[in-house]
Amino acid sequence: MIFLSKLKKFFYQKEIEFINSFDSYKKALDEIKEEKIISIDTEFDWRDTYFPNLSLIQIGISSKVYIIDFLNLENINELKEILINPISIKIFHSLRGDISVMSLSNQIRVENVVDTQIAEDFLTESKNTQIAYKDLVKKYLNVNIDKTETNSNWLKRPLSKNQIIYAADDVLFLDKILLKQKKLLKRKNLYDAFIEKCKKEKTLAETDFTTLRLRRFLKKNKNISNIEKKIFIWREEKAKLQNVPPNKIFKEKNFKLLKKILLEKKFNECQWIIPDSEDRKSFLTEFK
């Protein structure tokens, strides 16, 4: 069974090209912009910053997979033009994360998007199941792919061979899967609804991080007061300016305690909750 899976993967294989120079980048773009269907994925690091650090953009076309080393390329205007062109179809799996990273951190916009994860939700008639890409590849193509590099360090250079293969696999099968899903969606008269859902998901992905985080905060914490909401927004703006995780400013569990401190005017107690003196000074200036 393992041998058969490897044989099938070999059948679907495309040439992989790692792009980390301007000349190879320009040549790749000349090929990409001629394609009508483009598969896209990203690799990034989002552990110690407010904004994610984009490392790679993987682009699959009919005959190749390009691994674009975003860390070593400065001028990406031509790539932006290709991705915003509404003529070509851009295929993602779970587009929200990738589009959010590209749009809000690097001002890369993408038009005419489809999502194999959303397609599968329609086909299984169970919304928001968020099926993994690995499981879709197995279901539709009977190929096993290795996901052990999921949490590897994507900012370290040089990348390992396994990292490059992993990155390529994430776009290698998207066009084949979507082709099968599209036939099933049209058979069930669900294709138009699927396209509309992808558009809505894209809009959500492009929403400002602060707005998205606030929505999650309000959903998670019921009966939030106006002062807690204002404190939340203040913390977000501070984290954004410093490009650090919001918990670096102060921990989420201390929202209600900060509210209590403000109401009781026990301002000295802010010292252990907001460790940085400049942040603390800013907080007291805003709320005291």
Disulfide bonds with the S-S distance in Angstrom:
none
